[in-house]
Amino acid sequence: MSLITIVPNQIWYAQQVLKFGPFAITSRMTVVRLQSGKLWIHSPITPTPALIAALDKLGSVQFVVAPNKVHHLHFLPFMQVFPYATGIIASGLNRKRPDLESYKTIGDAGMELTGSPSWTAELQAIFIEGIPTLQETAWFHQPSGTLILTDLLACFGSNNTGVNRMVARLLGVYENLAMSRTIKFLVKDKHALARSVKLLLALDVQRIVVSHDQIIEMDAQQKLEQAFRWLNL
């Protein structure tokens, strides 16, 4: 399991396949090297020996983030491999996973953690309101203009075939950066979601990294605006 460069010397990713019956998708872990040289891990995947070795070559893992209430399966195994790292979980995840209650929680009121995280000059956290099932936080890496999302948006490329392509079309995310119909169904407060989206749209986004399938490198700002056009902001 190798690390693939997104932004040279700053951001990388690794993927693993998740299977749901005949439907198989990739889940992406994103790695940011902070200015301190330490590593910030978003949505960890299985910490295989090859992945651990690849991370060790980049730097020391300092932060590990479970960014919403869905992407947490490999958080604890990852923390067991990197016990000196600071683990941070999504708001409400400690109720879903009592075994994680000892970890710091991303607060949903301004995204303030206890103390002042050393990444704040580089990574801006934006809590996505209105979708309590997710409780997702978006992250903006200011030095590279990279917006890091989890399940809020998705984009499945033309390399998907068969069942994957059919499901992606049904969800509205085939060759299209969008909020899937499944996630739209989970929205409980459209006005609250709109408040969060306005914060995302105010960013100078150069690329968008989502957890599933495609990374958006071209016309990222325009595609981000289009993805939320249904909100009529």
N, CA, C and O of each residue as an XYZ file, in Angstrom:
932
protein
N       0.861     -1.191      0.000
C       0.000      0.000      0.000
C       0.894      1.237      0.000
O       1.518      1.558      1.011
N       0.953      1.922     -1.128
C       1.879      3.029     -1.289
C       1.187      4.372     -1.063
O      -0.040      4.475     -1.078
N       2.008      5.386     -0.856
C       1.520      6.756     -0.765
C       1.711      7.436     -2.114
O       2.765      7.321     -2.740
N       0.680      8.144     -2.548
C       0.706      8.822     -3.843
C       0.685     10.326     -3.590
O      -0.099     10.814     -2.775
N       1.539     11.050     -4.284
C       1.665     12.492     -4.072
C       0.504     13.260     -4.689
O       0.138     13.034     -5.842
N      -0.069     14.167     -3.910
C      -1.060     15.120     -4.416
C      -0.386     16.476     -4.625
O      -0.459     17.059     -5.707
N       0.264     16.963     -3.583
C       1.040     18.212     -3.658
C       2.462     17.878     -3.206
O       2.654     17.478     -2.057
N       3.447     18.028     -4.063
C       4.817     17.646     -3.702
C       5.272     18.225     -2.365
O       5.160     19.423     -2.105
N       5.791     17.322     -1.527
C       6.352     17.666     -0.219
C       5.323     18.160      0.795
O       5.687     18.581      1.893
N       4.015     18.108      0.426
C       2.999     18.608      1.354
C       1.843     17.645      1.608
O       1.451     17.443      2.757
N       1.291     17.048      0.547
C       0.091     16.228      0.710
C       0.205     14.943     -0.110
O       0.626     14.956     -1.266
N      -0.187     13.824      0.531
C      -0.174     12.516     -0.108
C      -1.482     11.790      0.234
O      -2.257     12.243      1.077
N      -1.707     10.663     -0.433
C      -2.846      9.822     -0.059
C      -2.527      8.355     -0.274
O      -1.617      7.996     -1.021
N      -3.302      7.519      0.404
C      -3.284      6.072      0.198
C      -4.733      5.613      0.189
O      -5.597      6.252      0.790
N      -4.997      4.504     -0.494
C      -6.370      4.016     -0.617
C      -6.472      2.532     -0.276
O      -5.505      1.777     -0.374
N      -7.675      2.146      0.127
C      -7.984      0.733      0.239
C      -9.392      0.502     -0.278
O     -10.210      1.421     -0.314
N      -9.669     -0.728     -0.678
C     -10.965     -1.068     -1.252
C     -11.920     -1.515     -0.151
O     -11.561     -2.315      0.713
N     -13.145     -0.986     -0.195
C     -14.221     -1.409      0.691
C     -15.292     -2.072     -0.167
O     -15.697     -1.527     -1.194
N     -15.753     -3.255      0.257
C     -16.747     -3.985     -0.520
C     -18.081     -4.037      0.218
O     -18.144     -4.331      1.412
N     -19.136     -3.746     -0.521
C     -20.501     -3.843     -0.020
C     -21.273     -4.711     -1.015
O     -21.931     -4.205     -1.924
N     -21.178     -6.028     -0.822
C     -21.773     -6.945     -1.782
C     -21.048     -6.799     -3.108
O     -19.820     -6.878     -3.147
N     -21.785     -6.587     -4.203
C     -21.144     -6.439     -5.516
C     -20.551     -5.052     -5.740
O     -19.866     -4.823     -6.737
N     -20.811     -4.121     -4.814
C     -20.352     -2.743     -4.946
C     -19.043     -2.581     -4.184
O     -18.982     -2.857     -2.986
N     -18.000     -2.135     -4.872
C     -16.698     -1.936     -4.242
C     -16.216     -0.518     -4.515
O     -16.196     -0.074     -5.663
N     -15.832      0.185     -3.467
C     -15.323      1.541     -3.620
C     -13.993      1.674     -2.888
O     -13.667      0.880     -2.006
N     -13.239      2.688     -3.271
C     -11.996      2.964     -2.566
C     -12.242      4.016     -1.494
O     -13.057      4.922     -1.669
N     -11.533      3.885     -0.396
C     -11.582      4.875      0.673
C     -10.187      5.484      0.794
O      -9.190      4.763      0.847
N     -10.125      6.799      0.837
C      -8.845      7.520      0.784
C      -8.450      8.069      2.147
O      -9.247      8.708      2.834
N      -7.218      7.810      2.520
C      -6.591      8.455      3.667
C      -5.701      9.566      3.126
O      -4.916      9.337      2.207
N      -5.815     10.758      3.681
C      -5.013     11.893      3.232
C      -3.980     12.241      4.288
O      -4.276     12.262      5.483
N      -2.775     12.511      3.838
C      -1.656     12.823      4.730
C      -1.140     14.220      4.407
O      -0.815     14.517      3.257
N      -1.066     15.072      5.420
C      -0.521     16.424      5.251
C       0.742     16.542      6.101
O       0.734     16.252      7.297
N       1.818     16.972      5.461
C       3.021     17.285      6.238
C       2.943     18.743      6.655
O       2.921     19.642      5.814
N       2.903     18.966      7.945
C       2.823     20.316      8.485
C       4.179     21.016      8.358
O       5.194     20.374      8.087
N       4.184     22.321      8.554
C       5.424     23.074      8.449
C       6.450     22.618      9.480
O       7.653     22.801      9.291
N       5.976     22.031     10.559
C       6.865     21.493     11.588
C       7.567     20.218     11.132
O       8.523     19.765     11.761
N       7.079     19.641     10.026
C       7.615     18.361      9.558
C       6.808     17.175     10.056
O       6.995     16.052      9.588
N       5.908     17.421     11.007
C       5.049     16.359     11.540
C       3.915     16.053     10.561
O       3.590     16.868      9.697
N       3.322     14.874     10.707
C       2.266     14.429      9.799
C       0.890     14.508     10.444
O       0.715     14.181     11.618
N      -0.074     14.946      9.656
C      -1.490     15.045     10.035
C      -2.235     14.064      9.146
O      -2.195     14.167      7.920
N      -2.918     13.108      9.774
C      -3.576     12.021      9.048
C      -5.086     12.208      9.085
O      -5.677     12.353     10.155
N      -5.704     12.205      7.914
C      -7.155     12.376      7.787
C      -7.782     11.064      7.333
O      -7.385     10.502      6.313
N      -8.756     10.580      8.087
C      -9.512      9.377      7.746
C      -8.596      8.170      7.544
O      -8.469      7.674      6.425
N      -7.959      7.695      8.609
C      -6.991      6.597      8.474
C      -7.610      5.313      7.926
O      -8.776      5.004      8.173
N      -6.786      4.572      7.171
C      -7.183      3.266      6.668
C      -6.378      2.202      7.413
O      -5.683      2.523      8.377
N      -6.458      0.963      6.988
C      -5.747     -0.114      7.673
C      -4.245      0.165      7.698
O      -3.640      0.365      6.644
N      -3.634      0.179      8.887
C      -2.201      0.482      8.981
C      -1.352     -0.752      8.663
O      -0.827     -1.406      9.564
N      -1.229     -1.054      7.384
C      -0.415     -2.191      6.963
C       1.063     -1.878      7.173
O       1.435     -0.709      7.269
N       1.914     -2.905      7.246
C       3.358     -2.640      7.390
C       3.911     -1.743      6.295
O       4.767     -0.898      6.556
N       3.420     -1.924      5.052
C       3.911     -1.092      3.942
C       3.507      0.367      4.138
O       4.299      1.270      3.867
N       2.290      0.602      4.602
C       1.830      1.965      4.831
C       2.586      2.605      5.990
O       2.972      3.771      5.913
N       2.794      1.862      7.039
C       3.544      2.373      8.189
C       4.953      2.780      7.767
O       5.447      3.840      8.152
N       5.592      1.924      6.969
C       6.953      2.226      6.506
C       6.967      3.479      5.634
O       7.883      4.295      5.731
N       5.946      3.634      4.777
C       5.866      4.806      3.907
C       5.685      6.082      4.722
O       6.288      7.109      4.410
N       4.866      6.023      5.756
C       4.660      7.185      6.618
C       5.933      7.528      7.391
O       6.276      8.701      7.542
N       6.620      6.516      7.872
C       7.854      6.754      8.621
C       8.899      7.476      7.777
O       9.715      8.231      8.305
N       8.873      7.241      6.457
C       9.822      7.918      5.575
C       9.488      9.399      5.413
O      10.365     10.225      5.157
N       8.187      9.720      5.569
C       7.758     11.115      5.407
C       8.003     11.952      6.653
O       8.360     13.127      6.561
N       7.811     11.343      7.814
C       7.931     12.095      9.055
C       7.258     11.368     10.190
O       6.893     10.199     10.065
N       7.096     12.060     11.298
C       6.486     11.484     12.485
C       4.997     11.828     12.526
O       4.621     12.991     12.379
N       4.157     10.822     12.725
C       2.713     11.053     12.807
C       2.382     11.769     14.110
O       2.655     11.251     15.193
N       1.795     12.961     14.008
C       1.472     13.740     15.205
C      -0.022     13.807     15.476
O      -0.446     13.811     16.632
N      -0.837     13.860     14.394
C      -2.289     13.946     14.552
C      -2.975     12.907     13.676
O      -2.571     12.667     12.538
N      -4.024     12.295     14.228
C      -4.836     11.343     13.480
C      -6.291     11.744     13.675
O      -6.773     11.817     14.805
N      -6.999     12.006     12.564
C      -8.340     12.571     12.637
C      -9.377     11.620     12.043
O      -9.254     11.183     10.898
N     -10.404     11.306     12.844
C     -11.603     10.628     12.346
C     -12.596     11.743     12.029
O     -13.226     12.267     12.948
N     -12.757     12.125     10.754
C     -13.402     13.392     10.393
C     -14.920     13.410     10.422
O     -15.514     14.487     10.367
N     -15.561     12.268     10.505
C     -17.013     12.251     10.677
C     -17.431     10.973     11.404
O     -16.578     10.177     11.795
N     -18.715     10.776     11.584
C     -19.200      9.650     12.374
C     -19.260      8.348     11.584
O     -19.691      7.319     12.105
N     -18.827      8.394     10.326
C     -18.822      7.192      9.490
C     -17.402      6.665      9.289
O     -17.184      5.453      9.273
N     -16.446      7.565      9.139
C     -15.059      7.160      8.872
C     -14.286      7.008     10.179
O     -13.544      7.903     10.582
N     -14.466      5.885     10.820
C     -13.816      5.644     12.116
C     -13.315      4.218     12.276
O     -12.678      3.899     13.280
N     -13.592      3.348     11.298
C     -13.322      1.918     11.443
C     -11.865      1.615     11.769
O     -11.573      0.730     12.573
N     -10.952      2.354     11.142
C      -9.528      2.045     11.317
C      -8.815      3.041     12.229
O      -7.590      3.020     12.346
N      -9.591      3.910     12.873
C      -8.983      4.925     13.736
C      -8.224      4.288     14.899
O      -7.058      4.610     15.128
N      -8.871      3.397     15.628
C      -8.239      2.807     16.805
C      -7.027      1.944     16.443
O      -5.992      2.069     17.097
N      -7.110      1.073     15.427
C      -5.902      0.340     15.028
C      -4.749      1.261     14.651
O      -3.587      0.951     14.915
N      -5.076      2.402     14.030
C      -4.042      3.360     13.653
C      -3.405      3.969     14.893
O      -2.184      4.111     14.966
N      -4.228      4.324     15.858
C      -3.706      4.912     17.088
C      -2.863      3.910     17.879
O      -1.926      4.297     18.578
N      -3.193      2.639     17.768
C      -2.400      1.614     18.455
C      -1.006      1.495     17.850
O      -0.049      1.153     18.545
N      -0.895      1.781     16.550
C       0.410      1.756     15.886
C       1.196      3.024     16.197
O       2.422      2.998     16.306
N       0.463      4.148     16.339
C       1.100      5.445     16.616
C       0.565      5.996     17.943
O      -0.150      6.998     17.949
N       0.899      5.358     19.055
C       0.305      5.726     20.349
C       0.693      7.108     20.856
O       0.022      7.644     21.738
N       1.754      7.694     20.325
C       2.180      9.010     20.801
C       1.541     10.138     19.997
O       1.746     11.315     20.291
N       0.771      9.770     18.985
C       0.061     10.782     18.204
C      -1.175     11.250     18.970
O      -1.664     10.555     19.860
N      -1.670     12.427     18.617
C      -2.911     12.933     19.197
C      -4.077     12.496     18.315
O      -4.143     12.849     17.137
N      -4.990     11.728     18.893
C      -6.163     11.274     18.165
C      -7.323     12.233     18.357
O      -7.587     12.674     19.475
N      -8.016     12.558     17.276
C      -9.117     13.523     17.327
C     -10.295     12.933     16.573
O     -10.148     12.482     15.438
N     -11.467     12.935     17.202
C     -12.636     12.297     16.605
C     -13.764     13.307     16.370
O     -13.803     14.378     16.976
N     -14.666     12.936     15.483
C     -15.804     13.796     15.156
C     -16.736     13.958     16.350
O     -16.826     13.078     17.206
N     -17.412     15.069     16.394
C     -18.397     15.327     17.445
C     -19.471     14.244     17.410
O     -20.025     13.945     16.352
N     -19.759     13.665     18.556
C     -20.796     12.643     18.653
C     -20.303     11.233     18.423
O     -21.019     10.278     18.722
N     -19.090     11.073     17.895
C     -18.574      9.732     17.633
C     -18.322      8.963     18.917
O     -18.394      7.734     18.931
N     -18.024      9.683     20.004
C     -17.801      9.005     21.285
C     -19.061      8.324     21.813
O     -18.977      7.379     22.597
N     -20.234      8.805     21.382
C     -21.475      8.132     21.787
C     -21.726      6.889     20.933
O     -22.290      5.900     21.401
N     -21.307      6.958     19.700
C     -21.436      5.807     18.802
C     -20.376      4.758     19.116
O     -20.620      3.555     19.015
N     -19.197      5.237     19.497
C     -18.067      4.365     19.815
C     -17.546      4.727     21.202
O     -16.598      5.504     21.317
N     -18.150      4.174     22.263
C     -17.688      4.481     23.624
C     -16.217      4.155     23.857
O     -15.589      4.727     24.747
N     -15.666      3.240     23.063
C     -14.253      2.896     23.219
C     -13.326      4.022     22.752
O     -12.113      3.950     22.944
N     -13.899      5.061     22.140
C     -13.098      6.193     21.682
C     -13.286      7.433     22.546
O     -12.782      8.505     22.210
N     -14.006      7.298     23.651
C     -14.376      8.490     24.428
C     -13.186      9.187     25.082
O     -13.316     10.329     25.521
N     -12.045      8.537     25.154
C     -10.873      9.171     25.766
C     -10.161     10.132     24.815
O      -9.277     10.879     25.233
N     -10.544     10.114     23.543
C      -9.863     10.965     22.562
C     -10.490     12.351     22.487
O     -11.662     12.540     22.814
N      -9.688     13.314     22.050
C     -10.181     14.678     21.870
C     -11.284     14.689     20.824
O     -11.265     13.906     19.874
N     -12.251     15.590     21.011
C     -13.381     15.704     20.089
C     -13.339     17.050     19.391
O     -13.068     18.080     20.008
N     -13.614     17.025     18.084
C     -13.759     18.273     17.342
C     -15.084     18.874     17.769
O     -16.135     18.286     17.513
N     -15.060     20.034     18.417
C     -16.306     20.641     18.864
C     -17.079     21.227     17.710
O     -16.481     21.714     16.750
N     -18.406     21.193     17.780
C     -19.199     21.720     16.677
C     -19.561     23.195     16.874
O     -20.416     23.734     16.171
N     -18.904     23.834     17.834
C     -19.117     25.270     18.032
C     -17.815     25.993     17.715
O     -17.033     26.322     18.606
N     -17.604     26.232     16.435
C     -16.397     26.932     16.024
C     -15.202     26.027     15.864
O     -14.106     26.501     15.565
N     -15.389     24.709     16.061
C     -14.341     23.736     15.840
C     -13.126     23.967     16.725
O     -11.991     23.752     16.298
N     -13.358     24.399     17.944
C     -12.230     24.634     18.833
C     -11.931     23.386     19.650
O     -12.831     22.799     20.253
N     -10.677     22.986     19.668
C     -10.222     21.901     20.510
C      -9.674     22.483     21.801
O      -9.398     23.679     21.893
N      -9.521     21.620     22.794
C      -8.882     22.067     24.019
C      -7.447     22.470     23.700
O      -6.694     21.686     23.123
N      -7.072     23.668     24.068
C      -5.760     24.170     23.701
C      -5.784     24.725     22.286
O      -6.853     24.869     21.692
N      -4.631     25.033     21.750
C      -4.524     25.589     20.401
C      -3.721     24.637     19.534
O      -2.498     24.586     19.656
N      -4.385     23.869     18.648
C      -3.657     22.907     17.819
C      -2.582     23.584     16.983
O      -2.783     24.684     16.468
N      -1.450     22.924     16.854
C      -0.324     23.529     16.143
C      -0.560     23.638     14.648
O       0.219     24.281     13.944
N      -1.627     23.018     14.154
C      -1.864     23.078     12.711
C      -2.704     24.284     12.277
O      -2.876     24.497     11.077
N      -3.225     25.069     13.204
C      -4.241     26.067     12.875
C      -3.783     27.118     11.870
O      -4.619     27.703     11.181
N      -2.492     27.372     11.767
C      -2.006     28.337     10.779
C      -2.035     27.775      9.375
O      -1.949     28.521      8.399
N      -2.158     26.448      9.268
C      -2.112     25.797      7.964
C      -3.429     25.144      7.566
O      -3.798     25.147      6.392
N      -4.132     24.589      8.536
C      -5.358     23.849      8.274
C      -6.547     24.519      8.952
O      -6.599     24.631     10.176
N      -7.494     24.960      8.141
C      -8.713     25.580      8.653
C      -9.808     24.531      8.721
O     -10.074     23.846      7.733
N     -10.447     24.398      9.880
C     -11.518     23.420     10.064
C     -12.874     24.107      9.921
O     -13.117     25.148     10.531
N     -13.753     23.518      9.112
C     -15.094     24.065      8.921
C     -16.103     22.948      9.185
O     -16.193     21.983      8.425
N     -16.853     23.092     10.265
C     -17.847     22.086     10.606
C     -19.042     22.202      9.660
O     -19.518     23.303      9.382
N     -19.518     21.069      9.172
C     -20.654     21.039      8.257
C     -21.927     20.811      9.055
O     -22.200     19.700      9.510
N     -22.693     21.866      9.216
C     -23.935     21.797      9.986
C     -25.052     21.132      9.169
O     -24.970     21.021      7.946
N     -26.074     20.704      9.870
C     -27.303     20.260      9.215
C     -27.364     18.808      8.822
O     -28.393     18.355      8.320
N     -26.273     18.041      9.036
C     -26.271     16.611      8.704
C     -25.797     15.842      9.933
O     -24.652     15.390      9.963
N     -26.642     15.681     10.939
C     -26.210     15.082     12.212
C     -25.724     13.651     12.102
O     -24.948     13.203     12.946
N     -26.157     12.923     11.086
C     -25.671     11.556     10.919
C     -24.186     11.533     10.600
O     -23.483     10.587     10.952
N     -23.709     12.583      9.930
C     -22.293     12.661      9.567
C     -21.453     13.407     10.601
O     -20.407     12.921     11.031
N     -21.922     14.595     10.996
C     -21.111     15.474     11.860
C     -19.717     15.654     11.252
O     -18.704     15.519     11.938
N     -19.689     15.955      9.980
C     -18.407     16.043      9.271
C     -17.757     17.410      9.417
O     -18.428     18.439      9.511
N     -16.439     17.387      9.434
C     -15.653     18.609      9.381
C     -14.865     18.624      8.077
O     -14.216     17.638      7.727
N     -14.922     19.737      7.363
C     -14.101     19.936      6.164
C     -12.812     20.626      6.592
O     -12.793     21.368      7.574
N     -11.736     20.378      5.848
C     -10.431     20.950      6.198
C      -9.838     21.630      4.976
O      -9.810     21.059      3.886
N      -9.368     22.844      5.164
C      -8.762     23.595      4.066
C      -7.290     23.813      4.360
O      -6.926     24.487      5.324
N      -6.446     23.230      3.512
C      -4.997     23.407      3.639
C      -4.617     24.675      2.893
O      -4.499     24.682      1.668
N      -4.429     25.747      3.651
C      -4.256     27.064      3.039
C      -3.005     27.196      2.164
O      -3.080     27.831      1.112
N      -1.850     26.621      2.553
C      -0.660     26.802      1.709
C      -0.821     26.258      0.287
O      -0.218     26.792     -0.644
N      -1.619     25.212      0.106
C      -1.773     24.603     -1.221
C      -3.146     24.827     -1.833
O      -3.375     24.453     -2.983
N      -4.067     25.431     -1.084
C      -5.416     25.639     -1.586
C      -6.207     24.349     -1.730
O      -7.075     24.239     -2.596
N      -5.910     23.386     -0.891
C      -6.547     22.070     -0.989
C      -7.676     21.919      0.022
O      -7.463     22.061      1.226
N      -8.874     21.633     -0.470
C     -10.025     21.368      0.382
C     -10.144     19.860      0.558
O     -10.261     19.123     -0.421
N     -10.115     19.404      1.807
C     -10.166     17.977      2.112
C     -11.536     17.649      2.699
O     -11.888     18.124      3.779
N     -12.304     16.833      1.978
C     -13.640     16.421      2.402
C     -13.672     14.918      2.632
O     -12.764     14.194      2.225
N     -14.726     14.463      3.285
C     -14.872     13.029      3.523
C     -16.040     12.509      2.688
O     -15.835     12.030      1.573
N     -17.261     12.598      3.214
C     -18.435     12.089      2.497
C     -19.365     13.188      2.008
O     -20.369     12.905      1.356
N     -19.041     14.440      2.317
C     -19.932     15.536      1.926
C     -20.155     15.553      0.419
O     -21.281     15.731     -0.047
N     -19.074     15.367     -0.343
C     -19.163     15.308     -1.796
C     -18.427     14.068     -2.288
O     -17.572     13.518     -1.593
N     -18.773     13.640     -3.492
C     -18.088     12.504     -4.111
C     -18.044     12.706     -5.612
O     -18.813     13.487     -6.172
N     -17.127     11.986     -6.260
C     -17.041     12.016     -7.716
C     -16.428     10.700     -8.179
O     -15.275     10.400     -7.871
N     -17.208      9.917     -8.922
C     -16.738      8.626     -9.425
C     -16.405      8.758    -10.905
O     -17.235      9.202    -11.699
N     -15.191      8.372    -11.269
C     -14.720      8.544    -12.626
C     -15.161      7.453    -13.582
O     -15.800      6.478    -13.186
N     -14.807      7.635    -14.859
C     -15.219      6.712    -15.911
C     -14.513      5.370    -15.836
O     -14.868      4.443    -16.564
N     -13.504      5.255    -14.953
C     -12.851      3.963    -14.750
C     -13.763      2.986    -14.020
O     -13.501      1.783    -14.011
N     -14.833      3.493    -13.405
C     -15.802      2.619    -12.751
C     -16.692      1.959    -13.802
O     -17.166      2.615    -14.730
N     -16.909      0.677    -13.646
C     -17.733     -0.068    -14.600
C     -18.776     -0.890    -13.853
O     -18.767     -0.958    -12.624
N     -19.675     -1.515    -14.613
C     -20.638     -2.442    -14.042
C     -21.481     -1.840    -12.942
O     -22.057     -0.763    -13.098
N     -21.548     -2.556    -11.812
C     -22.380     -2.142    -10.683
C     -21.929     -0.787    -10.143
O     -22.762      0.049     -9.793
N     -20.618     -0.567    -10.074
C     -20.112      0.704     -9.560
C     -20.617      1.882    -10.378
O     -21.053      2.893     -9.828
N     -20.554      1.743    -11.691
C     -21.006      2.828    -12.557
C     -22.507      3.051    -12.400
O     -22.970      4.191    -12.351
N     -23.263      1.958    -12.322
C     -24.714      2.067    -12.175
C     -25.079      2.782    -10.880
O     -25.922      3.680    -10.874
N     -24.434      2.377     -9.774
C     -24.727      2.991     -8.475
C     -24.324      4.465     -8.478
O     -25.056      5.314     -7.970
N     -23.161      4.764     -9.048
C     -22.703      6.153     -9.103
C     -23.676      7.032     -9.890
O     -23.933      8.175     -9.513
N     -24.210      6.495    -10.978
C     -25.203      7.238    -11.762
C     -26.463      7.474    -10.945
O     -27.015      8.574    -10.947
N     -26.920      6.434    -10.241
C     -28.133      6.553     -9.432
C     -27.961      7.593     -8.326
O     -28.906      8.297     -7.969
N     -26.743      7.679     -7.791
C     -26.472      8.629     -6.705
C     -26.149     10.029     -7.211
O     -26.040     10.967     -6.421
N     -25.997     10.174     -8.525
C     -25.724     11.491     -9.097
C     -24.287     11.934     -9.007
O     -24.004     13.128     -9.093
N     -23.353     10.984     -8.832
C     -21.945     11.348     -8.656
C     -21.039     10.711     -9.703
O     -19.826     10.639     -9.508
N     -21.620     10.245    -10.822
C     -20.797      9.658    -11.877
C     -20.250     10.771    -12.764
O     -21.007     11.511    -13.391
N     -18.910     10.877    -12.805
C     -18.223     11.942    -13.539
C     -18.801     13.315    -13.183
O     -18.932     14.189    -14.040
N     -19.135     13.481    -11.928
C     -19.780     14.720    -11.471
C     -19.509     14.894     -9.981
O     -19.907     14.054     -9.174
N     -18.832     15.981     -9.612
C     -18.637     16.277     -8.188
C     -19.961     16.752     -7.628
O     -20.502     17.764     -8.073
N     -20.485     16.029     -6.655
C     -21.816     16.360     -6.146
C     -22.015     15.742     -4.768
O     -21.268     14.861     -4.343
N     -23.036     16.226     -4.091
C     -23.508     15.555     -2.884
C     -24.393     14.406     -3.350
O     -25.354     14.627     -4.086
N     -24.084     13.201     -2.937
C     -24.861     12.052     -3.388
C     -26.296     12.148     -2.893
O     -26.578     12.820     -1.901
N     -27.184     11.481     -3.583
C     -28.586     11.494     -3.177
C     -28.755     10.910     -1.781
O     -29.661     11.307     -1.048
N     -27.891      9.972     -1.408
C     -27.942      9.395     -0.063
C     -27.648     10.451      0.991
O     -28.363     10.545      1.989
N     -26.600     11.250      0.782
C     -26.240     12.292      1.746
C     -27.301     13.387      1.780
O     -27.619     13.910      2.849
N     -27.851     13.737      0.619
C     -28.925     14.735      0.600
C     -30.107     14.277      1.453
O     -30.742     15.086      2.129
N     -30.395     12.985      1.416
C     -31.495     12.433      2.209
C     -31.246     12.606      3.706
O     -32.189     12.690      4.493
N     -29.971     12.658      4.092
C     -29.612     12.764      5.510
C     -29.642     14.205      6.026
O     -29.517     14.432      7.230
N     -29.806     15.172      5.129
C     -29.834     16.585      5.548
C     -31.087     16.854      6.380
O     -32.207     16.616      5.929
N     -30.883     17.347      7.585
C     -32.000     17.649      8.490
C     -32.272     19.143      8.614
O     -33.364     19.545      9.016
N     -31.303     19.954      8.277
C     -31.466     21.401      8.386
C     -30.764     22.045      7.189
O     -29.556     22.280      7.221
N     -31.521     22.323      6.149
C     -30.959     22.855      4.913
C     -30.350     24.235      5.118
O     -29.330     24.559      4.509
N     -30.964     25.048      5.967
C     -30.451     26.397      6.211
C     -29.110     26.343      6.942
O     -28.204     27.124      6.651
N     -28.992     25.418      7.888
C     -27.723     25.266      8.602
C     -26.640     24.772      7.654
O     -25.505     25.248      7.704
N     -26.982     23.822      6.791
C     -26.030     23.342      5.796
C     -25.574     24.493      4.895
O     -24.390     24.612      4.578
N     -26.523     25.334      4.490
C     -26.189     26.464      3.620
C     -25.185     27.403      4.284
O     -24.302     27.937      3.613
N     -25.311     27.608      5.594
C     -24.351     28.463      6.303
C     -22.936     27.913      6.181
O     -21.983     28.656      5.946
N     -22.815     26.603      6.343
C     -21.502     25.970      6.247
C     -20.959     26.028      4.832
O     -19.774     26.291      4.625
N     -21.822     25.784      3.860
C     -21.404     25.780      2.465
C     -20.900     27.156      2.045
O     -19.945     27.251      1.274
N     -21.520     28.213      2.534
C     -21.064     29.567      2.211
C     -19.621     29.778      2.665
O     -18.853     30.475      2.002
N     -19.255     29.176      3.797
C     -17.872     29.270      4.270
C     -16.930     28.540      3.327
O     -15.821     29.008      3.067
N     -17.366     27.393      2.815
C     -16.539     26.647      1.865
C     -16.354     27.433      0.569
O     -15.257     27.481      0.012
N     -17.430     28.043      0.102
C     -17.380     28.759     -1.168
C     -16.548     30.037     -1.085
O     -16.125     30.576     -2.107
N     -16.318     30.513      0.124
C     -15.501     31.727      0.299
C     -14.005     31.432      0.248
O     -13.188     32.351      0.199
N     -13.649     30.151      0.258
C     -12.237     29.758      0.235
C     -11.669     29.842     -1.184
O     -12.405     29.748     -2.167
N     -10.369     30.018     -1.270
C      -9.686     30.023     -2.568
C      -9.238     28.588     -2.869
O      -8.077     28.233     -2.662
N     -10.164     27.781     -3.354
C      -9.931     26.350     -3.519
C      -9.270     26.058     -4.865
O      -9.793     26.419     -5.920
N      -8.125     25.405     -4.810
C      -7.394     25.022     -6.017
C      -7.617     23.559     -6.388
O      -7.537     23.193     -7.561
N      -7.895     22.729     -5.393
C      -8.187     21.313     -5.638
C      -9.072     20.799     -4.517
O      -9.124     21.376     -3.431
N      -9.770     19.701     -4.798
C     -10.657     19.102     -3.805
C     -10.317     17.624     -3.682
O     -10.332     16.888     -4.668
N     -10.014     17.205     -2.474
C      -9.717     15.803     -2.195
C     -10.898     15.224     -1.431
O     -11.190     15.652     -0.314
N     -11.573     14.258     -2.029
C     -12.689     13.579     -1.360
C     -12.236     12.169     -0.987
O     -11.229     11.679     -1.497
N     -12.976     11.532     -0.109
C     -12.550     10.215      0.374
C     -12.795      9.098     -0.628
O     -12.146      8.054     -0.568
N     -13.731      9.312     -1.552
C     -14.096      8.225     -2.451
C     -13.903      8.605     -3.910
O     -14.578      9.488     -4.439
N     -12.971      7.921     -4.541
C     -12.689      7.965     -5.969
C     -11.885      9.176     -6.397
O     -10.722      9.290     -6.012
N     -12.457     10.094     -7.182
C     -11.672     11.101     -7.893
C     -11.220     12.273     -7.017
O     -11.904     12.684     -6.080
N     -10.037     12.791     -7.365
C      -9.554     14.060     -6.820
C      -9.794     15.122     -7.893
O      -9.496     14.904     -9.067
N     -10.325     16.252     -7.492
C     -10.641     17.324     -8.437
C      -9.473     18.297     -8.516
O      -9.200     19.029     -7.565
N      -8.779     18.301     -9.664
C      -7.619     19.168     -9.866
C      -7.914     20.323    -10.821
O      -7.234     21.349    -10.781
N      -8.915     20.166    -11.671
C      -9.232     21.184    -12.668
C     -10.534     21.893    -12.317
O     -11.528     21.247    -11.983
N     -10.529     23.217    -12.391
C     -11.736     24.028    -12.164
C     -12.398     23.683    -10.834
O     -13.622     23.575    -10.751
N     -11.591     23.512     -9.805
C     -12.112     23.064     -8.509
C     -13.137     24.031     -7.929
O     -14.183     23.605     -7.438
N     -12.851     25.315     -7.980
C     -13.766     26.307     -7.411
C     -15.112     26.273     -8.127
O     -16.164     26.304     -7.489
N     -15.073     26.211     -9.445
C     -16.301     26.182    -10.230
C     -17.115     24.920     -9.940
O     -18.338     24.979     -9.810
N     -16.434     23.790     -9.841
C     -17.132     22.531     -9.583
C     -17.695     22.488     -8.160
O     -18.735     21.874     -7.921
N     -17.017     23.131     -7.230
C     -17.528     23.205     -5.861
C     -18.819     24.009     -5.829
O     -19.793     23.606     -5.192
N     -18.826     25.137     -6.510
C     -20.036     25.957     -6.576
C     -21.179     25.196     -7.233
O     -22.319     25.264     -6.774
N     -20.880     24.482     -8.294
C     -21.910     23.716     -9.003
C     -22.480     22.601     -8.132
O     -23.672     22.301     -8.204
N     -21.629     21.987     -7.309
C     -22.066     20.889     -6.463
C     -23.137     21.319     -5.460
O     -23.963     20.514     -5.029
N     -23.107     22.615     -5.097
C     -24.063     23.107     -4.100
C     -25.096     24.059     -4.700
O     -25.781     24.777     -3.972
N     -25.204     24.063     -6.012
C     -26.157     24.962     -6.660
C     -27.596     24.662     -6.242
O     -28.448     25.551     -6.235
N     -27.857     23.403     -5.895
C     -29.221     23.001     -5.515
C     -29.691     23.690     -4.231
O     -30.887     23.721     -3.943
N     -28.748     24.242     -3.461
C     -29.119     24.941     -2.237
C     -29.646     26.349     -2.510
O     -30.201     26.989     -1.618
N     -29.472     26.832     -3.748
C     -29.949     28.165     -4.137
C     -29.412     29.254     -3.214
O     -30.167     30.070     -2.684
N     -28.107     29.248     -3.035
C     -27.485     30.228     -2.129
C     -27.506     31.621     -2.725
O     -27.026     32.567     -2.100
